[in-house]
Amino acid sequence: MDSKIWYIPARNDRLEKKVGIYCRVSTNEKEQLYSLTAQISALTRAVANVSQWRLADVFIDIASARGESPRREFERLIRECEAHNISVVLTKSISRFGRDTVETLSAINRLKVAGVRIIFEGENLDTDEVDSSLWISVMESFAQAENESRSENIRLGLSYKAANGTSGLYSRKLYGYKKDKDGKLIIDEEQAKVVIDIFRWYLDGASVLGIVKKLSDAGIPSSKGKATWPKRTIESMLKNEKYKGTVIIPNSIDPNYSFQMEDAFPPIIAESEFRAMQEARAKRSMLLPMRTEHIAAARNIVQRRSKILIRRGTYMCVRKTL
């Protein structure tokens, strides 16, 4: 009986690398699942193109956008790498591998200690070929992009909440109001009386500094509990449309538009009185250009080493010669 001899080529185990593919999508929406399929297909082809690579496992996380949500497959990948069952990790990009800079750097360091190579296909980065200083630069760029993305998401979220009326800015506390047990603004009767007095005094001809003095003489503490009211606080109150129950929120996406809610909470000042207030402020502001001109003239005279006497409370500038 003739014996048959089979030639079996030697296998170079040293060169064979067990590859783990890691893929992640933020949600389980249809478009994201299509993206997941594309990730897996592209990375599987990449493994097949390298003769020394053997696909050992595919790790997939779905709906893992939030930082507190677990990434069980990512955690399993780390365990497999530390157990030396995976020697190369192939993933689409840095943003798919980690959800933030801290998490990404921590995972990279753990895998490097385990002797595992990580390849980010999108950025064409390989931890075996990039030195530490360049990695720091790469991660700083990633952190910047991450912060920009987060800022954009925050702006979108603020705009959405403002548009559908759920923004917390609509019920932000201000002097004259307090919050009930449900977090809604209701009138604080004692403070509301002060607000009404401030508006009435101004309409009766009192200046802002005159109102500050009246409040101080009456022993009424400011909104911050101080004995003296800041001039800017009074000026801000006099033009704050919230006192007539209207809230205007700037659009965080497009500064040319804003969101306005009428009757957001009970008004302290009537619409007609608020309108009269703005007309009074506008009339008084017409004097400001004259005052600015005199101040500019005073500065010019000072530069010529003349003596200036500016009388506070008037718009007069008197020049005295030596």
Residue pairs with C-beta under 8 A, 6 or more apart in sequence:
15 52
16 52
16 53
16 54
17 50
17 52
17 53
17 54
17 87
17 88
17 117
18 54
18 56
18 85
18 86
18 87
18 88
19 47
19 53
19 54
19 55
19 56
19 86
19 87
19 88
19 89
19 90
20 56
20 57
20 58
20 59
20 77
20 80
20 81
20 86
20 88
20 89
20 90
21 40
21 43
21 44
21 47
21 55
21 57
21 58
21 59
21 89
21 90
21 91
22 59
22 60
22 73
22 74
22 77
22 89
22 90
22 91
22 96
22 97
23 36
23 39
23 40
23 43
23 58
23 59
23 60
23 61
23 91
23 92
23 96
24 60
24 61
24 62
24 64
24 71
24 74
24 96
24 97
25 32
25 33
25 35
25 36
25 39
25 61
25 62
25 63
25 64
26 32
26 63
26 64
26 65
27 62
27 63
27 65
28 62
28 63
32 62
33 62
36 60
36 62
39 92
39 96
40 58
40 60
42 92
42 121
43 90
43 91
43 92
43 121
44 55
44 58
46 90
46 121
47 53
47 54
47 55
47 90
48 55
53 88
56 80
56 85
56 86
57 80
57 85
57 86
59 73
59 74
59 76
59 77
60 73
61 71
61 72
61 73
61 74
63 69
64 70
64 71
64 74
64 99
65 99
67 99
67 100
67 103
71 99
74 107
77 86
77 89
78 107
78 110
78 111
80 86
81 89
81 110
81 111
81 114
81 116
82 110
82 114
84 114
84 115
86 116
87 115
87 116
87 117
88 116
88 117
88 118
88 119
89 111
89 116
89 117
89 118
89 119
90 119
90 121
91 97
91 118
91 119
91 120
91 121
92 120
92 121
92 122
93 120
93 121
93 122
93 123
94 104
94 120
94 122
94 123
94 125
94 138
94 142
95 142
95 146
96 122
97 104
97 107
97 118
97 120
98 104
98 105
98 107
100 146
101 139
101 142
101 143
101 146
104 139
104 142
105 139
108 118
108 127
108 135
111 118
111 127
112 118
112 127
117 126
117 127
117 128
118 126
118 127
119 125
119 126
119 127
120 126
123 138
125 138
127 135
130 138
154 252
155 252
155 253
156 252
156 253
158 167
158 252
159 251
159 252
159 253
161 167
161 168
162 169
162 249
162 251
162 252
162 259
163 259
165 261
167 249
167 259
169 247
169 249
170 247
170 249
170 261
170 264
171 179
171 183
171 184
171 185
171 264
171 265
173 179
173 185
174 240
174 242
175 191
175 194
175 195
175 223
175 237
176 187
176 188
176 191
176 192
176 194
176 195
176 243
176 268
177 185
177 186
177 187
177 188
177 191
177 192
177 265
177 268
178 185
178 186
178 187
178 188
178 191
179 185
179 186
180 186
184 265
185 264
185 265
185 266
186 265
186 266
187 266
187 268
192 268
194 215
194 220
195 237
195 243
195 268
195 269
196 268
196 269
197 214
198 211
198 215
198 234
198 237
198 238
199 238
199 243
199 269
199 273
199 274
199 277
201 210
201 211
201 214
202 208
202 211
202 238
202 277
202 280
202 281
203 273
203 276
203 277
203 280
206 214
208 231
208 234
208 235
208 238
209 231
211 229
211 234
212 228
212 229
212 231
212 234
215 222
215 229
216 227
216 228
216 229
220 229
221 227
222 228
222 229
222 230
222 233
223 233
237 243
238 277
238 281
239 277
239 278
239 281
241 247
241 248
241 274
242 264
243 267
243 268
243 269
243 274
244 267
244 268
244 269
244 270
244 271
244 274
245 262
245 263
245 264
245 265
245 266
245 267
246 260
246 261
246 262
246 263
246 264
247 260
247 261
247 264
248 258
248 259
248 260
249 258
249 259
249 260
249 261
250 258
251 257
251 258
251 259
269 277
287 315
290 315
291 315
294 310
294 315
294 316
294 317
295 310
295 317
297 317
298 308
298 310
298 317
301 308
301 317
301 319
302 308
306 319
306 320
306 321
307 319
307 320
307 321
307 322
308 317
308 318
308 319
308 320
309 317
309 318
309 320
310 316
310 317
310 318
311 318
